[in-house]
Amino acid sequence: MDQLTTPPYDLVRPGRRITGMSAVLLPFVSPTEPDLDGFVRHLERTVAAGLVPAVNMDTGFGPTLSDARRAEILSIATASAPDGFVAGAHVDDAPGSELDLDRYLAEVERIQIAGGTPILFPSHGLGALDESDVIAALVAVGERCDRFLGFELSQAFHPAGFVLSLEGYAALLDIPTCVGAKHSSLERASEWDRLRLRDERRTDFMVLTGNDLAIDMVCFGSDYLLGISTFAPDLFAERDRRWAESDPSFHQLNDDLQYLGRFAFRDPVPAYKHSAAQFLRLRGWIDHDVTPRGAPERPASDVAVLAEIGERLGVVDAGASRS
């Protein structure tokens, strides 16, 4: 039987302490105006739960924000997450663009000065390169910073996304200042392969699952940088605590959170951000579930389903969808 039908149970590590990173939603009060007060509260809520906040990610609409707005978000993170945060390093380009390595280096430097760990968000110029040239670009970044995160991203999330071959991933492990990489192929087998390679080659390297459809990848040794965790950073932190304590109730809570993830991350996947806003509004954590102009939306009928899931999780009052 192949790996797709036989999970690698030898990788399972009960009692392991999970490193959780959460891509923080940037809420909006109108299609053109972000809710910065709501963002600050949610960022602080994420930090209080014990998760590492990640800003200017896809969940925070990082690829579509202006440079000035991303800088503002970075400043907020510096003030609200003194123990550290992750931030997306973006290069705004278009299909057919050449790699702008200088821009990546400038973004990485800006994030480091702010006290964050940069994660290299794919750009069209980077993704269009041959894999060997992608690795060369990452090596160049690594030579200019203390630490950074790589990022493999399915095109289901962003058209400039790319996923390395396993050989390319091995080369990533050889970059000393690359301390981990987010893996968002949405494929378990690819991530299992990376975990085995990590265990053989570099045990301190973080394989950060970005698979919102398989959040139990943490059982196999992945840490995480997820968008679904922004719906409930408190519950993800509680789930992680139960795993560290070998508490069997981990599995029920994980199943209920996965139910939320399966619903929110259905096609079209990018609309999960609207689902997040709907859910956080049901929780009373933000005041609006508006999406920015041009972002895909979910139907209003989703709110009743999200309310039922929230009731199951114990964080939404019965009848909230009718209030």
C-alpha positions in Angstrom: 0.0 0.0 0.0 1.3 3.5 -0.8 1.7 6.4 1.5 -1.6 7.9 0.6 -3.5 5.0 2.1 -1.1 4.1 4.9 -0.4 7.0 7.3 3.1 6.9 8.8 2.1 6.2 12.3 5.8 5.9 13.3 6.0 9.6 13.0 3.3 10.2 15.6 4.7 11.9 18.8 2.2 12.0 21.6 3.2 14.5 24.3 5.1 16.8 21.9 4.9 20.5 22.5 3.5 22.1 19.4 4.6 25.5 18.1 1.4 27.2 16.9 1.5 30.2 14.6 -1.8 31.9 13.6 -2.3 34.1 10.5 -4.3 37.0 12.0 -7.4 38.1 10.1 -7.5 41.8 9.2 -11.2 42.8 9.6 -12.8 45.6 7.6 -15.5 48.1 8.4 -16.1 48.9 4.8 -14.9 47.5 1.4 -12.1 50.1 1.5 -11.3 50.6 5.2 -9.8 48.1 7.5 -10.9 47.8 11.1 -7.6 48.5 12.8 -9.0 48.6 16.3 -10.6 45.2 15.7 -7.3 44.0 14.3 -5.3 45.1 17.4 -7.8 43.4 19.7 -7.6 40.1 17.7 -3.8 40.3 17.5 -3.6 40.7 21.3 -6.1 37.9 21.7 -3.9 35.6 19.6 -0.8 36.6 21.7 -2.7 36.0 25.0 -3.7 32.5 23.8 0.0 31.7 23.4 0.2 31.5 19.7 2.7 33.3 17.5 0.8 35.9 15.4 1.6 36.1 11.7 0.6 39.4 10.0 0.4 40.6 6.4 -0.3 37.0 5.4 -3.0 35.9 3.0 -5.5 35.9 6.0 -4.5 39.5 6.6 -5.0 40.4 3.0 -1.2 41.1 2.8 -0.8 40.5 -0.9 -3.5 43.2 -1.7 -2.5 45.9 0.8 -0.5 48.9 -0.1 3.1 49.3 1.1 1.9 52.0 3.5 -0.8 49.8 5.0 1.5 46.8 5.4 4.0 49.1 7.2 1.2 50.2 9.5 0.3 46.6 10.3 3.9 45.9 10.9 4.1 48.7 13.4 1.0 47.5 15.2 2.6 44.0 15.5 5.8 45.5 16.9 3.7 47.2 19.7 1.3 44.3 20.3 3.5 41.3 20.1 6.7 42.1 22.0 7.8 38.5 22.2 7.9 38.1 18.5 5.8 37.7 15.4 5.9 36.5 11.8 5.3 38.9 8.9 4.9 38.3 5.2 7.6 39.8 3.0 5.8 40.8 -0.2 7.0 41.8 -3.7 4.1 43.3 -5.6 4.4 42.2 -9.2 2.4 40.8 -12.1 2.5 37.6 -14.2 5.6 37.8 -16.4 7.6 39.9 -14.0 11.2 39.2 -13.3 12.4 38.5 -9.8 13.0 41.6 -7.8 15.5 40.3 -5.2 16.4 43.7 -4.0 12.8 44.3 -3.0 12.7 41.0 -1.1 15.8 42.0 0.7 14.4 45.4 1.6 11.2 43.8 2.9 13.1 41.2 5.0 15.3 44.0 6.5 12.2 46.1 7.4 10.5 43.2 9.1 13.7 42.3 11.1 14.1 45.9 12.2 10.5 45.8 13.4 11.3 42.7 15.5 9.6 40.1 13.4 10.6 37.0 11.5 10.0 37.4 7.8 8.3 34.7 5.7 8.9 35.0 2.0 5.5 35.2 0.3 5.6 33.9 -3.3 5.7 36.5 -6.1 5.2 35.9 -9.8 8.9 36.7 -10.4 10.0 34.2 -7.8 7.5 31.4 -8.8 8.4 31.7 -12.5 12.1 30.7 -11.8 13.5 27.3 -12.3 13.7 25.6 -8.9 17.5 25.9 -8.7 17.1 29.6 -9.2 14.4 29.8 -6.5 16.8 28.1 -4.1 19.6 30.5 -5.1 17.3 33.4 -4.3 16.5 32.0 -0.9 20.2 31.4 -0.2 20.8 35.1 -1.1 18.1 36.1 1.4 19.5 33.8 4.0 22.9 35.5 3.7 21.4 38.9 4.5 19.3 38.0 7.6 19.4 36.3 10.9 16.4 34.1 10.4 13.6 33.7 7.9 10.8 31.2 6.9 10.3 29.7 3.5 6.8 29.4 2.0 5.4 26.7 -0.3 1.9 27.7 -1.4 -0.7 26.0 -3.5 -2.1 28.1 -6.3 -5.5 27.4 -4.7 -4.6 30.2 -2.4 -2.6 32.5 -4.7 -1.8 32.5 -8.4 1.9 33.1 -7.8 2.2 30.1 -5.4 4.6 27.2 -6.0 5.6 24.0 -4.2 9.2 22.7 -4.3 10.2 19.2 -5.2 11.5 17.1 -2.4 15.0 17.7 -3.7 14.4 21.4 -3.6 13.1 21.1 -0.1 16.3 19.3 0.9 18.3 22.3 -0.4 16.1 24.6 1.7 17.1 22.7 4.8 20.8 23.4 3.9 20.2 27.2 4.4 21.3 27.8 8.0 19.2 30.9 8.6 16.0 29.3 7.1 14.5 28.1 10.4 11.4 26.6 8.9 8.9 26.6 6.1 5.2 26.8 5.7 3.9 24.0 3.6 0.5 24.7 2.0 0.2 22.1 -0.8 -3.0 20.8 1.0 -1.5 17.3 0.4 -0.7 15.1 3.4 1.7 12.8 1.5 4.0 15.7 0.5 4.1 17.0 4.1 4.9 13.5 5.4 7.8 13.3 3.0 9.1 16.6 4.3 8.7 15.5 7.9 10.8 12.4 7.3 13.4 14.4 5.5 13.5 17.0 8.3 14.0 14.2 10.9 16.9 12.8 8.9 18.6 16.0 7.9 17.8 18.8 10.4 15.7 18.2 13.5 15.5 21.8 14.5 13.8 22.9 11.3 10.1 23.6 11.6 7.8 22.0 9.1 4.8 24.4 9.5 1.7 22.8 8.2 -0.5 25.2 6.3 -3.0 22.4 5.5 -6.3 23.8 6.9 -8.0 20.7 5.7 -5.8 18.4 7.8 -5.0 20.1 11.0 -4.1 16.8 12.7 -0.8 17.0 10.8 0.5 18.2 14.2 0.2 14.6 15.4 2.9 13.6 12.9 5.4 16.2 13.9 4.4 19.3 12.1 4.0 22.6 13.8 1.6 25.0 12.1 1.0 28.4 10.6 -2.7 28.3 9.8 -5.5 30.6 8.7 -8.2 28.5 10.4 -6.6 29.2 13.8 -7.6 32.8 13.5 -11.2 31.7 14.0 -10.4 30.4 17.4 -6.8 31.0 18.7 -8.0 30.1 22.2 -9.3 26.7 21.1 -6.2 25.9 19.1 -4.0 26.7 22.1 -6.2 24.5 24.2 -6.0 21.7 21.6 -2.2 22.0 21.6 -2.1 21.8 25.4 -4.1 18.6 25.4 -1.7 17.0 22.9 1.3 18.0 25.0 -0.4 16.4 28.0 -1.4 13.3 26.1 -5.0 14.1 26.9 -7.3 11.9 24.7 -9.9 14.7 24.6 -7.5 16.3 22.1 -9.1 14.2 19.4 -12.6 15.4 19.9 -11.6 19.1 20.0 -9.4 18.6 16.9 -12.3 16.9 15.1 -14.7 19.8 15.9 -12.1 22.4 14.8 -11.5 20.4 11.6 -15.3 20.5 10.9 -15.0 24.3 11.0 -11.9 24.1 8.7 -13.6 21.9 6.2 -16.6 24.2 5.9 -14.6 27.4 5.8 -12.0 26.3 3.3 -14.3 24.8 0.7 -14.1 26.2 -2.8 -13.5 28.9 -3.6 -10.7 28.6 -0.9 -9.8 32.3 -0.7 -13.4 33.1 0.6 -12.3 31.5 3.9 -11.4 35.0 5.0 -15.0 36.1 4.8 -16.0 32.9 6.7 -13.5 34.0 9.4 -15.1 37.5 9.6 -18.5 35.9 9.9 -17.4 33.6 12.6 -15.5 36.2 14.6 -18.6 38.5 14.4 -20.7 35.6 15.8 -18.2 35.3 18.7 -18.6 39.1 19.4 -15.0 39.7 18.7 -15.4 42.0 15.7 -18.3 44.3 14.8 -18.4 43.7 11.0 -18.1 40.9 8.6 -17.4 43.1 5.6 -14.8 41.9 3.0 -12.5 44.3 1.1 -13.4 45.2 -2.4 -12.7 42.4 -4.9 -12.4 39.7 -2.2 -14.6 36.6 -2.7 -17.5 36.3 -0.3 -19.6 33.6 1.3 -23.4 33.6 1.2 -25.3 35.0 4.2 -26.8 31.5 4.7 -23.3 30.4 5.9 -23.8 32.2 9.2 -26.3 29.7 10.5 -23.9 26.8 9.8 -21.0 28.7 11.4 -23.3 29.4 14.4 -24.0 25.7 14.8 -20.3 24.9 14.6 -19.6 27.6 17.2 -22.3 26.2 19.5 -20.7 22.8 19.2 -17.3 24.3 20.1 -18.9 26.2 23.0 -17.9 29.7 21.8 -21.2 30.9 20.2 -24.5 31.3 22.0 -27.5 29.4 20.6 -29.5 31.7 18.3 -26.5 34.0 17.6 -27.1 33.8 13.9 -30.6 35.3 14.4 -29.4 38.2 16.5 
